[in-house]
Amino acid sequence: MSVTEAADPPRIVLSGEIDIACAAALRSVGGRLASALAAGDRLPVDVADVTFLDSSGVGALIAVRNAVAATGGSVVLRNLSTSVR
């Protein structure tokens, strides 16, 4: 599993299994990026290389969405893999 933060433009790139093992890292990265967003900004989350997503991963994505929404922004899931759909 991998949670990667990119700064220009801000985005999150996920790969592998998104489960309890990486949920805290995803929440942390999402919160950090959310604090840098302005109202109306979008935070893309690329999930093309995600092979597994459990309820912990879904919960972390919801936490990221909530943090971004608190700044007036939105989260956009990109490159949905079959595993994520």
C-alpha positions in Angstrom: 0.0 0.0 0.0 1.1 3.5 -0.7 -0.3 6.9 0.1 1.6 9.6 -1.8 1.2 13.3 -1.5 2.0 15.6 -4.4 2.1 19.4 -4.0 1.8 20.9 -7.5 -1.1 20.7 -7.9 -2.1 19.2 -4.5 -3.3 15.6 -5.0 -3.2 12.2 -3.3 -2.1 9.1 -5.2 -3.1 5.8 -3.7 -1.9 2.3 -4.7 -2.1 -1.2 -3.4 -4.4 -2.2 -0.5 -6.1 0.7 1.2 -7.1 -0.7 4.6 -6.5 -0.2 8.3 -2.7 -0.4 7.8 -2.7 2.9 5.9 -5.9 4.6 7.0 -4.2 6.9 9.5 -1.6 7.9 6.9 -4.4 8.7 4.4 -6.2 10.8 7.0 -3.0 12.6 7.9 -2.1 13.4 4.3 -5.6 14.4 3.5 -5.9 16.7 6.5 -2.5 18.4 5.7 -3.5 19.0 2.1 -7.0 20.2 3.1 -5.5 22.9 5.2 -3.7 24.3 2.2 -6.8 24.5 0.0 -8.9 27.6 -0.6 -12.6 27.6 -0.9 -13.7 26.1 -4.2 -10.5 24.1 -4.7 -10.6 20.4 -5.6 -8.4 17.7 -4.2 -7.9 14.9 -6.7 -7.4 11.4 -5.3 -6.0 9.0 -7.9 -7.1 5.5 -7.2 -5.9 3.8 -10.5 -3.5 1.4 -8.8 -5.7 0.5 -5.8 -6.2 -3.3 -5.6 -8.3 -3.5 -2.5 -10.4 -1.0 -0.5 -12.0 -2.0 2.8 -14.2 -0.1 5.2 -11.2 1.5 7.0 -10.1 2.8 3.6 -13.6 4.1 2.8 -13.7 5.7 6.3 -10.4 7.4 5.7 -11.6 8.7 2.3 -14.7 10.1 4.0 -12.5 11.8 6.6 -10.5 13.4 3.9 -13.6 14.5 2.1 -15.0 16.0 5.4 -11.7 17.9 6.0 -11.7 19.3 2.5 -15.4 20.2 2.7 -14.6 22.2 5.9 -12.4 24.5 3.8 -15.1 24.9 1.1 -13.4 22.5 -1.3 -14.2 19.1 -2.7 -12.6 15.7 -3.3 -12.6 14.2 -6.8 -11.8 10.5 -7.2 -9.8 10.0 -10.4 -9.0 6.9 -12.5 -11.4 4.5 -10.7 -10.1 1.0 -10.8 -12.5 -2.0 -10.9 -11.5 -2.7 -7.2 -12.7 0.8 -6.2 -16.0 0.8 -8.2 
